Amino acid sequence: MMSARTITLKVNGRMVTRTVEPRKLLVNFIRQDLGLTGTHWGCDTGNCGACTVILNGKAVKSCNLLAVQADGGELLTVEGLAKDGELHPIQQAFWENHGLQCGFCTPGFIMQTYWLLSQNPNPTREDVRKMLAGNICRCTGYQNIIKAVLAAAEKMR
């Protein structure tokens, strides 16, 4: 049996230190230890993208990483986007363009969009389709999600 490890990382702009079991998944650390339940745990295989967060500037699927792998890093979750009670432009664009239905996949799409727009602030429809290919929505036909991403890009330029 491996002993627990203490990890420290910056989460949504705040330093946190916690003791975790070495085998604890990052998604469980985020939800259980930090109480940030906006990151959803969907498939447990990395296929659906509901658990997407930004770790050290990259979009990652938190069900595929251990919490100890984030030690010393910087983590951004969907809760870290809104500021002073105001939705982030990406969140607002998803709301305004009906880029969600049940909402389960939405945090993952929003975080993947955040990363996409940090890489390419002026994406084409095809760029958006390619970059969101690792996220699954079982409710929509994706058209409003793509529309929301393009609207967010316009808001953020």
DSSP file (Angstrom, degrees, kcal/mol; ACC not computed):
  #  RESIDUE AA STRUCTURE BP1 BP2  ACC     N-H-->O    O-->H-N    N-H-->O    O-->H-N    TCO  KAPPA ALPHA  PHI   PSI    X-CA   Y-CA   Z-CA
    1    1 A M              0   0    0      0, 0.0     2,-0.2     0, 0.0     0, 0.0   0.000 360.0 360.0 360.0 128.8    0.0    0.0    0.0
    2    2 A M        -     0   0    0      1,-0.1     2,-0.2     3,-0.0    21,-0.1  -0.556 360.0-119.0 -82.4 146.8    1.4    3.4   -1.0
    3    3 A S        -     0   0    0     -2,-0.2    17,-0.1     1,-0.1    -1,-0.1  -0.513  34.8 -92.1 -85.2 155.4    1.3    6.2    1.5
    4    4 A A        -     0   0    0     -2,-0.2     2,-0.4    17,-0.1    17,-0.2  -0.215  39.4-145.9 -62.3 152.5   -0.5    9.4    0.9
    5    5 A R  E     -A   20   0A   0     15,-3.2    15,-3.3    -3,-0.1     2,-0.5  -0.932   8.6-128.6-122.9 146.8    1.3   12.3   -0.6
    6    6 A T  E     -A   19   0A   0     -2,-0.4     2,-0.3    13,-0.3    13,-0.3  -0.829  29.4-173.6 -93.9 128.5    0.9   16.0   -0.1
    7    7 A I  E     -A   18   0A   0     11,-3.1    11,-2.2    -2,-0.5     2,-0.4  -0.915  10.5-163.3-122.0 150.3    0.5   18.0   -3.2
    8    8 A T  E     +A   17   0A   0     -2,-0.3    64,-3.5     9,-0.2     2,-0.3  -1.000  21.8 149.8-132.1 131.6    0.3   21.8   -3.7
    9    9 A L  E     -A   16   0A   0      7,-2.2     7,-2.8    -2,-0.4     2,-0.6  -0.980  47.1-104.0-153.6 163.4   -1.0   23.5   -6.8
   10   10 A K  E     -Ab  15  74A   0     63,-2.5    65,-3.7    -2,-0.3     2,-0.5  -0.830  36.0-171.6 -92.8 123.2   -2.7   26.7   -7.9
   11   11 A V  E >   -Ab  14  75A   0      3,-3.5     3,-1.9    -2,-0.6    65,-0.2  -0.966  69.7 -22.6-121.2 117.4   -6.4   26.1   -8.6
   12   12 A N  T 3  S-     0   0    0     63,-2.9    -1,-0.1    -2,-0.5    64,-0.1   0.866 130.6 -46.7  51.2  40.1   -8.4   28.9  -10.1
   13   13 A G  T 3  S+     0   0    0     62,-0.4     2,-0.4     1,-0.2    -1,-0.3   0.382 120.6 100.9  89.1  -3.5   -5.9   31.4   -8.9
   14   14 A R  E <  S-A   11   0A   0     -3,-1.9    -3,-3.5    -5,-0.0     2,-0.3  -0.936  71.2-122.5-118.8 138.2   -5.6   30.1   -5.3
   15   15 A M  E     -A   10   0A   0     -2,-0.4     2,-0.4    -5,-0.3    -5,-0.2  -0.592  33.0-175.7 -75.2 133.8   -2.9   28.0   -3.9
   16   16 A V  E     -A    9   0A   0     -7,-2.8    -7,-2.2    -2,-0.3     2,-0.4  -0.987  13.0-166.4-131.2 143.6   -4.2   24.7   -2.3
   17   17 A T  E     +A    8   0A   0     -2,-0.4     2,-0.3    -9,-0.2    -9,-0.2  -0.998  18.9 161.5-128.3 129.3   -2.4   22.0   -0.4
   18   18 A R  E     -A    7   0A   0    -11,-2.2   -11,-3.1    -2,-0.4     2,-0.5  -0.970  37.3-123.7-143.0 156.2   -4.0   18.6    0.2
   19   19 A T  E     +A    6   0A   0     -2,-0.3     2,-0.3   -13,-0.3   -13,-0.3  -0.912  40.1 175.2-101.5 127.6   -2.9   15.1    1.1
   20   20 A V  E     -A    5   0A   0    -15,-3.3   -15,-3.2    -2,-0.5    -2,-0.0  -0.912  37.6-103.6-132.7 155.5   -4.1   12.5   -1.4
   21   21 A E    >   -     0   0    0     -2,-0.3     3,-2.0   -17,-0.2    47,-0.2  -0.591  38.2-121.5 -70.9 140.1   -3.7    8.9   -2.1
   22   22 A P  T 3  S+     0   0    0      0, 0.0    46,-0.3     0, 0.0    -1,-0.1   0.752 110.6  52.4 -58.7 -24.3   -1.3    8.4   -5.0
   23   23 A R  T 3  S+     0   0    0    -21,-0.1     2,-0.3    43,-0.1    -2,-0.0   0.415  78.8 122.2 -93.3   2.4   -3.9    6.6   -7.1
   24   24 A K    <   -     0   0    0     -3,-2.0    43,-2.9     1,-0.1    44,-0.4  -0.478  63.6-124.3 -70.3 129.0   -6.6    9.3   -6.8
   25   25 A L  B  >  -E   66   0B   0     41,-0.3     4,-2.2    -2,-0.3    41,-0.3  -0.396  14.3-122.4 -70.4 148.9   -7.7   10.6  -10.1
   26   26 A L  H  > S+     0   0    0     39,-3.2     4,-2.7    36,-0.5     5,-0.2   0.885 112.5  57.0 -59.3 -39.9   -7.5   14.3  -10.8
   27   27 A V  H  > S+     0   0    0     35,-1.9     4,-2.3    38,-0.4    -1,-0.2   0.898 109.1  45.9 -59.7 -40.2  -11.2   14.4  -11.5
   28   28 A N  H  >>S+     0   0    0     34,-0.2     4,-3.1     2,-0.2     5,-0.9   0.875 110.9  52.6 -71.3 -36.9  -12.0   13.0   -8.1
   29   29 A F  I  X>S+     0   0    0     -4,-2.2     5,-1.8     3,-0.2     4,-0.7   0.937 111.7  46.8 -59.8 -47.1   -9.5   15.3   -6.4
   30   30 A I  I  <5S+     0   0    0     -4,-2.7     6,-2.3     3,-0.2     4,-0.2   0.937 122.5  34.3 -61.4 -48.5  -11.2   18.3   -8.1
   31   31 A R  I  <5S+     0   0    0     -4,-2.3     4,-0.4     4,-0.2    -2,-0.2   0.938 130.3  28.0 -75.7 -48.9  -14.8   17.1   -7.2
   32   32 A Q  I  <5S+     0   0    0     -4,-3.1    -3,-0.2    -5,-0.2    -2,-0.1   0.940 128.4  33.7 -84.3 -50.6  -14.2   15.5   -3.8
   33   33 A D  I  <<S+     0   0    0     -5,-0.9    -3,-0.2    -4,-0.7    -4,-0.1   0.865 131.7  30.2 -78.5 -36.0  -11.3   17.2   -2.2
   34   34 A L  S   <S-     0   0    0     -5,-1.8    -3,-0.2    -6,-0.2    -1,-0.2   0.606  95.6-132.0 -99.6 -13.5  -11.8   20.7   -3.6
   35   35 A G        +     0   0    0     -4,-0.4     2,-1.1    -6,-0.3    -4,-0.2   0.723  57.8 141.5  70.6  20.9  -15.6   20.6   -3.9
   36   36 A L    >   +     0   0    0     -6,-2.3     3,-0.9    -7,-0.2    -1,-0.2  -0.750  19.5 170.5 -96.7  89.0  -15.5   21.9   -7.5
   37   37 A T  T 3   +     0   0    0     -2,-1.1    -1,-0.1     1,-0.2    -6,-0.1   0.355  54.3  89.8 -88.9   6.5  -18.3   19.9   -9.0
   38   38 A G  T 3  S+     0   0    0      2,-0.1     2,-0.7    69,-0.1    -1,-0.2   0.793  71.4  81.8 -69.6 -27.4  -18.5   21.7  -12.3
   39   39 A T  S <  S-     0   0    0     -3,-0.9     2,-0.3   -12,-0.1    12,-0.2  -0.714  81.2-149.0 -78.2 117.2  -16.0   19.3  -13.6
   40   40 A H        -     0   0    0     10,-1.5     2,-0.7    -2,-0.7    -2,-0.1  -0.630  11.8-141.7 -96.6 148.8  -18.0   16.2  -14.6
   41   41 A W        +     0   0    0     -2,-0.3    -2,-0.0     1,-0.2    -1,-0.0  -0.917  38.1 151.5-107.5 107.9  -17.0   12.6  -14.5
   42   42 A G        +     0   0    0     -2,-0.7    -1,-0.2    63,-0.0    63,-0.0   0.876  64.7   2.3-103.7 -74.9  -18.6   10.9  -17.5
   43   43 A C        -     0   0    0      1,-0.0    -2,-0.1     0, 0.0     0, 0.0   0.695  69.8-140.3 -99.2 -21.3  -17.0    7.9  -19.1
   44   44 A D  S    S+     0   0    0      1,-0.1    -3,-0.0     0, 0.0    -1,-0.0   0.633  88.6  79.4  68.0  14.1  -13.9    7.2  -17.0
   45   45 A T  S    S-     0   0    0     19,-0.0    -1,-0.1     0, 0.0    19,-0.0   0.403 105.4-109.7-128.4  -2.1  -12.0    6.4  -20.2
   46   46 A G  S    S+     0   0    0      1,-0.0    18,-0.1     0, 0.0    15,-0.0   0.556  89.9 108.2  83.6   7.4  -11.1    9.9  -21.6
   47   47 A N  S    S+     0   0    0      1,-0.1    -1,-0.0    88,-0.0    14,-0.0   0.817  72.2  46.1 -87.2 -31.6  -13.6    9.6  -24.5
   48   48 A C  S    S-     0   0    0     87,-0.1    88,-3.1     1,-0.0    -1,-0.1   0.809  83.8-143.9 -90.4 -28.8  -16.4   12.0  -23.6
   49   49 A G    >   +     0   0    0     86,-0.2     3,-1.7     1,-0.1    63,-0.1   0.485  59.3 127.1  82.9   1.9  -14.4   15.1  -22.5
   50   50 A A  T 3  S+     0   0    0      1,-0.3   -10,-1.5    58,-0.1    58,-0.2   0.758  73.8  53.2 -63.2 -22.8  -16.9   16.1  -19.7
   51   51 A C  T 3  S+     0   0    0    -12,-0.2    11,-1.4    56,-0.1    -1,-0.3   0.242  78.3 142.6 -96.4  12.8  -13.9   16.2  -17.3
   52   52 A T  E <   +C   61   0A   0     -3,-1.7     2,-0.3     9,-0.2     9,-0.2  -0.326  18.5 161.3 -62.7 130.4  -11.8   18.6  -19.4
   53   53 A V  E     -C   60   0A   0      7,-2.4     7,-2.9    24,-0.1     2,-0.6  -0.848  42.4-104.8-135.7 171.8   -9.8   21.2  -17.4
   54   54 A I  E     -CD  59  76A   0     22,-2.5    22,-2.8    -2,-0.3     2,-0.5  -0.923  35.8-178.7-105.1 119.2   -6.9   23.4  -18.1
   55   55 A L  E >  S-CD  58  75A   0      3,-2.9     3,-1.5    -2,-0.6    20,-0.2  -0.972  72.7 -19.1-120.3 118.2   -3.6   22.1  -16.5
   56   56 A N  T 3  S-     0   0    0     18,-3.2    -1,-0.1    -2,-0.5    19,-0.1   0.877 130.1 -49.4  52.2  41.7   -0.5   24.2  -17.0
   57   57 A G  T 3  S+     0   0    0     17,-0.4     2,-0.4     1,-0.2    -1,-0.3   0.470 118.7 103.1  83.6   2.3   -2.1   25.9  -20.1
   58   58 A K  E <  S-C   55   0A   0     -3,-1.5    -3,-2.9     2,-0.0     2,-0.5  -0.929  74.1-117.5-120.9 143.4   -3.2   22.7  -21.8
   59   59 A A  E     +C   54   0A   0     -2,-0.4     2,-0.3    -5,-0.2    -5,-0.2  -0.654  44.5 173.7 -74.2 126.1   -6.7   21.2  -22.0
   60   60 A V  E     -C   53   0A   0     -7,-2.9    -7,-2.4    -2,-0.5     2,-0.8  -0.945  38.3-118.7-133.6 154.9   -6.6   17.7  -20.3
   61   61 A K  E >   -C   52   0A   0     -2,-0.3     3,-2.1    -9,-0.2    -9,-0.2  -0.852  23.3-154.8 -94.0 112.0   -9.1   15.1  -19.5
   62   62 A S  G >  S+     0   0    0    -11,-1.4   -35,-1.9    -2,-0.8     3,-0.6   0.578  87.8  67.2 -71.4  -9.3   -8.9   14.9  -15.7
   63   63 A C  G 3  S+     0   0    0      1,-0.2    -1,-0.3   -37,-0.2   -11,-0.0   0.587  99.6  53.7 -81.6  -9.0  -10.1   11.3  -15.6
   64   64 A N  G <  S+     0   0    0     -3,-2.1     2,-0.3   -18,-0.1    -1,-0.2   0.354 102.6  67.6-103.4   3.8   -6.9   10.3  -17.3
   65   65 A L  S <  S-     0   0    0     -3,-0.6   -39,-3.2    -4,-0.2   -38,-0.4  -0.911  75.0-126.5-125.0 151.2   -4.5   11.9  -14.8
   66   66 A L  B >   -E   25   0B   0     -2,-0.3     3,-1.2   -41,-0.3     4,-0.5  -0.686  25.4-121.9 -89.0 149.7   -3.7   11.3  -11.2
   67   67 A A  G >  S+     0   0    0    -43,-2.9     3,-1.8    -2,-0.3     4,-0.3   0.878 112.7  61.1 -57.6 -38.3   -3.9   14.2   -8.8
   68   68 A V  G >  S+     0   0    0    -44,-0.4     3,-1.0   -46,-0.3    -1,-0.3   0.761  93.7  64.6 -63.4 -23.1   -0.2   13.7   -7.9
   69   69 A Q  G <  S+     0   0    0     -3,-1.2    -1,-0.3     1,-0.2    -2,-0.2   0.691  98.5  54.9 -71.3 -17.5    0.6   14.5  -11.6
   70   70 A A  G X  S+     0   0    0     -3,-1.8     3,-2.6    -4,-0.5    -1,-0.2   0.485  77.6 131.0 -91.6  -4.3   -0.8   18.0  -11.0
   71   71 A D  T <  S+     0   0    0     -3,-1.0   -62,-0.2    -4,-0.3     3,-0.1  -0.248  79.3  10.4 -53.7 128.8    1.5   18.7   -8.1
   72   72 A G  T 3  S+     0   0    0    -64,-3.5    -1,-0.3     1,-0.3   -63,-0.2   0.432 110.3 113.8  82.7  -0.7    3.2   22.0   -8.5
   73   73 A G    <   -     0   0    0     -3,-2.6   -63,-2.5   -65,-0.2     2,-0.5  -0.201  68.5-111.6 -96.0-174.8    1.0   22.9  -11.5
   74   74 A E  E     -b   10   0A   0    -65,-0.2   -18,-3.2    -3,-0.1     2,-0.4  -0.988  30.9-167.6-123.5 124.2   -1.7   25.4  -12.3
   75   75 A L  E     -bD  11  55A   0    -65,-3.7   -63,-2.9    -2,-0.5     2,-0.5  -0.918   7.9-169.2-117.9 134.1   -5.3   24.2  -12.7
   76   76 A L  E     - D   0  54A   0    -22,-2.8   -22,-2.5    -2,-0.4     2,-0.2  -0.990   9.9-177.3-122.4 125.4   -8.2   26.1  -14.1
   77   77 A T    >   -     0   0    0     -2,-0.5     3,-1.7   -24,-0.2     4,-0.3  -0.649  46.4 -94.9-111.6 173.1  -11.7   24.6  -13.8
   78   78 A V  G >> S+     0   0    0      1,-0.3     3,-1.3    -2,-0.2     4,-0.6   0.818 123.8  62.1 -58.8 -31.1  -15.0   25.9  -15.2
   79   79 A E  G 34 S+     0   0    0      1,-0.2    -1,-0.3     2,-0.2     3,-0.1   0.747  96.7  60.7 -66.1 -22.1  -15.6   27.6  -11.8
   80   80 A G  G <4 S+     0   0    0     -3,-1.7    -1,-0.2     1,-0.2    -2,-0.2   0.484  90.1  70.7 -84.4  -2.7  -12.5   29.7  -12.3
   81   81 A L  T <4 S+     0   0    0     -3,-1.3    -1,-0.2    -4,-0.3    -2,-0.2   0.921  79.0  77.4 -82.1 -45.4  -13.8   31.4  -15.5
   82   82 A A     <  -     0   0    0     -4,-0.6     2,-0.4    -3,-0.1     5,-0.2  -0.379  66.3-158.5 -67.4 143.4  -16.5   33.7  -14.1
   83   83 A K  B >   -F   86   0C   0      3,-1.9     3,-2.4     1,-0.1    -3,-0.0  -0.990  64.8 -12.2-128.3 131.8  -15.3   36.9  -12.4
   84   84 A D  T 3  S-     0   0    0     -2,-0.4    -1,-0.1     1,-0.3     3,-0.1   0.842 128.2 -53.1  51.1  40.0  -17.1   39.0   -9.9
   85   85 A G  T 3  S+     0   0    0      1,-0.2     2,-0.5    -3,-0.1    -1,-0.3   0.480 112.6 120.0  79.1   1.2  -20.4   37.2  -10.6
   86   86 A E  B <   -F   83   0C   0     -3,-2.4    -3,-1.9     1,-0.0    -1,-0.2  -0.855  66.2-117.9-102.6 132.4  -20.2   37.8  -14.3
   87   87 A L        -     0   0    0     -2,-0.5    -5,-0.1    -5,-0.2    -1,-0.0  -0.316  31.5-108.1 -61.8 147.1  -20.0   34.9  -16.7
   88   88 A H     >  -     0   0    0      1,-0.1     4,-2.8     4,-0.0     5,-0.3  -0.439  35.7-106.7 -66.5 151.0  -16.9   34.5  -18.9
   89   89 A P  H  > S+     0   0    0      0, 0.0     4,-2.3     0, 0.0     5,-0.1   0.819 122.3  53.3 -53.2 -31.6  -17.6   35.4  -22.5
   90   90 A I  H  > S+     0   0    0      2,-0.2     4,-2.2     1,-0.2     5,-0.2   0.942 110.2  45.9 -69.0 -46.0  -17.4   31.7  -23.4
   91   91 A Q  H  > S+     0   0    0      1,-0.2     4,-2.0     2,-0.2    -1,-0.2   0.916 114.0  49.6 -60.7 -43.0  -20.0   30.8  -20.8
   92   92 A Q  H  X S+     0   0    0     -4,-2.8     4,-3.0     1,-0.2     5,-0.2   0.901 109.2  51.8 -62.8 -41.9  -22.2   33.7  -21.9
   93   93 A A  H  X S+     0   0    0     -4,-2.3     4,-2.1    -5,-0.3    -1,-0.2   0.884 108.3  50.8 -64.9 -38.8  -21.9   32.6  -25.5
   94   94 A F  H  <>S+     0   0    0     -4,-2.2     5,-2.7     2,-0.2     6,-0.3   0.911 113.9  45.9 -63.7 -40.7  -23.0   29.0  -24.7
   95   95 A W  H ><5S+     0   0    0     -4,-2.0     3,-1.1     3,-0.2    -2,-0.2   0.953 115.5  44.6 -64.6 -50.8  -26.0   30.5  -22.8
   96   96 A E  H 3<5S+     0   0    0     -4,-3.0    -2,-0.2     1,-0.2    -1,-0.2   0.798 117.9  43.7 -66.7 -30.2  -27.0   32.9  -25.6
   97   97 A N  T 3<5S-     0   0    0     -4,-2.1    -1,-0.2    -5,-0.2    51,-0.2   0.228 108.8-116.8-103.8  13.8  -26.6   30.5  -28.4
   98   98 A H  T < 5 +     0   0    0     -3,-1.1    -3,-0.2    -4,-0.2    46,-0.2   0.899  54.3 161.2  54.3  45.1  -28.3   27.5  -26.7
   99   99 A G      < +     0   0    0     -5,-2.7     2,-0.3    -6,-0.2    -1,-0.2   0.095  57.1  51.3 -84.1  24.3  -25.0   25.5  -26.8
  100  100 A L        +     0   0    0     -6,-0.3    37,-0.0    -5,-0.1    44,-0.0  -0.991  46.3 172.4-153.1 155.1  -26.3   23.2  -24.1
  101  101 A Q  S    S+     0   0    0     -2,-0.3    -1,-0.1    39,-0.0    -2,-0.1   0.397  90.4   8.3-125.6 -82.8  -29.3   21.1  -23.4
  102  102 A C  S    S-     0   0    0      1,-0.1    -2,-0.0     4,-0.0     0, 0.0   0.810  91.6-138.3 -73.7 -25.8  -29.0   18.8  -20.3
  103  103 A G        +     0   0    0     -4,-0.0     3,-0.2     3,-0.0    -1,-0.1   0.348  67.9 118.1  91.5  -5.8  -25.7   20.6  -19.5
  104  104 A F  S    S+     0   0    0      1,-0.2     4,-0.3     2,-0.1   -64,-0.2   0.916  84.3  35.2 -62.7 -43.0  -23.7   17.5  -18.4
  105  105 A C  S >> S+     0   0    0      1,-0.2     4,-2.0     2,-0.1     3,-0.6   0.646  95.5  92.7 -82.9 -15.2  -21.1   17.9  -21.2
  106  106 A T  H 3> S+     0   0    0      1,-0.2     4,-3.0     2,-0.2     5,-0.2   0.845  79.1  53.3 -55.8 -46.4  -21.1   21.7  -21.1
  107  107 A P  H 3> S+     0   0    0      0, 0.0     4,-2.4     0, 0.0    -1,-0.2   0.907 111.2  48.4 -57.7 -39.3  -18.2   22.3  -18.6
  108  108 A G  H <> S+     0   0    0     -3,-0.6     4,-2.4    -4,-0.3    -2,-0.2   0.916 112.5  47.5 -65.2 -42.9  -15.9   20.1  -20.7
  109  109 A F  H  X S+     0   0    0     -4,-2.0     4,-2.5     2,-0.2    -1,-0.2   0.903 111.8  51.3 -63.5 -40.7  -16.9   21.9  -23.9
  110  110 A I  H  X S+     0   0    0     -4,-3.0     4,-2.4    -5,-0.2    -2,-0.2   0.916 112.3  45.1 -63.9 -42.8  -16.4   25.3  -22.3
  111  111 A M  H  X S+     0   0    0     -4,-2.4     4,-2.0    -5,-0.2    -1,-0.2   0.880 113.0  50.0 -71.1 -36.3  -12.9   24.4  -21.0
  112  112 A Q  H  X S+     0   0    0     -4,-2.4     4,-2.8     2,-0.2    -2,-0.2   0.896 111.5  50.1 -65.3 -38.7  -12.0   22.9  -24.4
  113  113 A T  H  X S+     0   0    0     -4,-2.5     4,-3.1     2,-0.2     5,-0.3   0.904 106.5  55.3 -64.0 -42.3  -13.2   26.1  -26.0
  114  114 A Y  H  X S+     0   0    0     -4,-2.4     4,-1.3     1,-0.2    -2,-0.2   0.930 112.3  43.0 -55.4 -46.8  -11.2   28.2  -23.6
  115  115 A W  H  X S+     0   0    0     -4,-2.0     4,-1.5     2,-0.2     3,-0.3   0.934 112.8  52.7 -66.4 -45.7   -8.1   26.3  -24.7
  116  116 A L  H >X S+     0   0    0     -4,-2.8     4,-2.8     1,-0.2     3,-0.5   0.930 110.7  46.7 -54.8 -48.6   -9.0   26.5  -28.4
  117  117 A L  H 3< S+     0   0    0     -4,-3.1    -1,-0.2     1,-0.3    -2,-0.2   0.745 107.1  57.2 -72.2 -21.7   -9.4   30.2  -28.3
  118  118 A S  H 3< S+     0   0    0     -4,-1.3    -1,-0.3    -3,-0.3    -2,-0.2   0.793 116.3  37.4 -73.1 -26.7   -6.2   30.7  -26.4
  119  119 A Q  H << S+     0   0    0     -4,-1.5    -2,-0.2    -3,-0.5    -3,-0.1   0.804 136.1  16.2 -88.6 -35.0   -4.5   28.9  -29.3
  120  120 A N     <  -     0   0    0     -4,-2.8    -1,-0.2    -5,-0.2    -2,-0.1  -0.783  60.2-176.9-145.6  91.7   -6.5   30.3  -32.1
  121  121 A P  S    S+     0   0    0      0, 0.0    35,-0.1     0, 0.0    -4,-0.1   0.602  86.1  43.9 -70.3  -9.2   -8.6   33.4  -31.3
  122  122 A N  S    S+     0   0    0     35,-0.0     2,-0.1    32,-0.0    28,-0.1  -0.474  81.3 173.2-132.3  63.0  -10.1   33.5  -34.8
  123  123 A P        -     0   0    0      0, 0.0     2,-0.2     0, 0.0    30,-0.0  -0.347  26.2-130.3 -76.3 152.6  -11.1   29.9  -35.6
  124  124 A T     >  -     0   0    0      1,-0.1     4,-2.2    -2,-0.1     5,-0.2  -0.457  34.0-101.2 -85.1 168.7  -13.0   28.8  -38.6
  125  125 A R  H  > S+     0   0    0      1,-0.2     4,-2.3     2,-0.2     5,-0.1   0.900 126.8  51.0 -57.0 -41.0  -16.0   26.5  -38.3
  126  126 A E  H  > S+     0   0    0      2,-0.2     4,-2.3     1,-0.2    -1,-0.2   0.887 106.4  53.8 -66.8 -39.1  -13.7   23.6  -39.4
  127  127 A D  H  > S+     0   0    0      2,-0.2     4,-2.5     1,-0.2    -1,-0.2   0.926 110.1  48.2 -57.6 -45.0  -11.1   24.5  -36.7
  128  128 A V  H  X S+     0   0    0     -4,-2.2     4,-1.9     1,-0.2    -2,-0.2   0.929 109.8  51.5 -62.8 -46.6  -13.9   24.4  -34.1
  129  129 A R  H  < S+     0   0    0     -4,-2.3     4,-0.3     1,-0.2    -1,-0.2   0.915 113.3  45.1 -58.0 -44.5  -15.1   21.0  -35.3
  130  130 A K  H >< S+     0   0    0     -4,-2.3     3,-1.1     1,-0.2     4,-0.2   0.919 113.5  48.5 -66.3 -44.1  -11.6   19.5  -35.2
  131  131 A M  H 3< S+     0   0    0     -4,-2.5     3,-0.4     1,-0.3    -1,-0.2   0.745 113.9  46.0 -73.0 -22.9  -10.7   21.0  -31.8
  132  132 A L  T >< S+     0   0    0     -4,-1.9     3,-2.1    -5,-0.2    -1,-0.3   0.367  80.7 104.0 -97.8   5.0  -14.0   19.8  -30.1
  133  133 A A  T <  S+     0   0    0     -3,-1.1    -1,-0.2    -4,-0.3    -2,-0.1   0.743  74.5  59.3 -60.7 -24.1  -13.8   16.3  -31.6
  134  134 A G  T 3  S+     0   0    0     -3,-0.4     2,-0.4    -4,-0.2    -1,-0.3   0.358  93.8  78.7 -87.6   6.5  -12.7   14.8  -28.3
  135  135 A N    <   -     0   0    0     -3,-2.1     2,-0.4   -86,-0.1   -86,-0.2  -0.950  67.2-154.2-117.2 136.3  -15.8   16.0  -26.5
  136  136 A I        -     0   0    0    -88,-3.1     2,-0.4    -2,-0.4   -27,-0.1  -0.906  10.5-172.7-114.8 135.7  -19.2   14.2  -26.8
  137  137 A C        -     0   0    0     -2,-0.4    -2,-0.0     3,-0.1   -37,-0.0  -0.996   5.3-170.6-121.0 127.9  -22.7   15.6  -26.4
  138  138 A R  S    S+     0   0    0     -2,-0.4    -1,-0.1     1,-0.1     3,-0.0   0.460  81.9  49.6 -95.8  -1.2  -25.5   13.1  -26.4
  139  139 A C  S    S+     0   0    0      3,-0.0     2,-0.1     0, 0.0    -1,-0.1   0.783 102.8  51.3-105.1 -35.2  -28.3   15.7  -26.6
  140  140 A T  S    S-     0   0    0    -41,-0.1    -3,-0.1     1,-0.1   -41,-0.0  -0.472  71.1-126.4-106.7 172.7  -27.4   18.1  -29.3
  141  141 A G        -     0   0    0     -2,-0.1    -1,-0.1    -3,-0.0    -3,-0.0   0.199  52.4-118.0 -96.1  12.5  -26.5   18.0  -33.0
  142  142 A Y  S  > S+     0   0    0      1,-0.1     4,-2.6     4,-0.0     5,-0.2   0.194  88.3 109.7  74.2 -14.6  -23.4   20.1  -32.1
  143  143 A Q  H  > S+     0   0    0      1,-0.2     4,-2.3     2,-0.2     5,-0.1   0.915  80.7  43.5 -61.7 -43.3  -24.5   23.0  -34.4
  144  144 A N  H  > S+     0   0    0      2,-0.2     4,-2.2     1,-0.2    -1,-0.2   0.796 111.2  55.6 -73.4 -26.4  -25.3   25.3  -31.5
  145  145 A I  H  > S+     0   0    0      2,-0.2     4,-2.3     1,-0.2    -2,-0.2   0.939 110.6  44.7 -66.7 -46.3  -22.1   24.4  -29.7
  146  146 A I  H  X S+     0   0    0     -4,-2.6     4,-2.4     1,-0.2    -2,-0.2   0.919 113.0  51.4 -62.7 -43.4  -20.1   25.4  -32.7
  147  147 A K  H  X S+     0   0    0     -4,-2.3     4,-2.2    -5,-0.2    -1,-0.2   0.896 109.8  50.7 -59.0 -41.3  -22.2   28.5  -33.0
  148  148 A A  H  X S+     0   0    0     -4,-2.2     4,-2.5     2,-0.2    -2,-0.2   0.896 109.2  50.2 -65.5 -41.0  -21.5   29.3  -29.4
  149  149 A V  H  X S+     0   0    0     -4,-2.3     4,-2.3     2,-0.2    -2,-0.2   0.928 112.0  47.1 -64.1 -44.7  -17.7   28.8  -29.8
  150  150 A L  H  X S+     0   0    0     -4,-2.4     4,-1.9     1,-0.2    -1,-0.2   0.880 112.6  50.0 -65.2 -37.5  -17.7   31.1  -32.8
  151  151 A A  H  X S+     0   0    0     -4,-2.2     4,-2.4    -5,-0.2    -2,-0.2   0.895 109.9  50.9 -66.7 -39.7  -19.7   33.7  -30.9
  152  152 A A  H  X S+     0   0    0     -4,-2.5     4,-2.2     2,-0.2    -2,-0.2   0.908 107.7  53.0 -63.1 -41.7  -17.4   33.5  -28.0
  153  153 A A  H  X S+     0   0    0     -4,-2.3     4,-1.0     1,-0.2    -1,-0.2   0.920 110.3  47.9 -59.4 -43.2  -14.4   34.0  -30.3
  154  154 A E  H >< S+     0   0    0     -4,-1.9     3,-0.6     1,-0.2    -2,-0.2   0.914 111.3  50.3 -64.6 -42.4  -16.0   37.1  -31.6
  155  155 A K  H 3< S+     0   0    0     -4,-2.4    -1,-0.2     1,-0.2    -2,-0.2   0.855 112.1  48.3 -61.6 -35.2  -16.8   38.4  -28.1
  156  156 A M  H 3<        0   0    0     -4,-2.2    -1,-0.2     1,-0.2    -2,-0.2   0.606 360.0 360.0 -86.9 -11.4  -13.2   37.9  -27.0
  157  157 A R    <<        0   0    0     -4,-1.0    -1,-0.2    -3,-0.6    -2,-0.1   0.498 360.0 360.0 -76.8 360.0  -11.5   39.6  -29.9
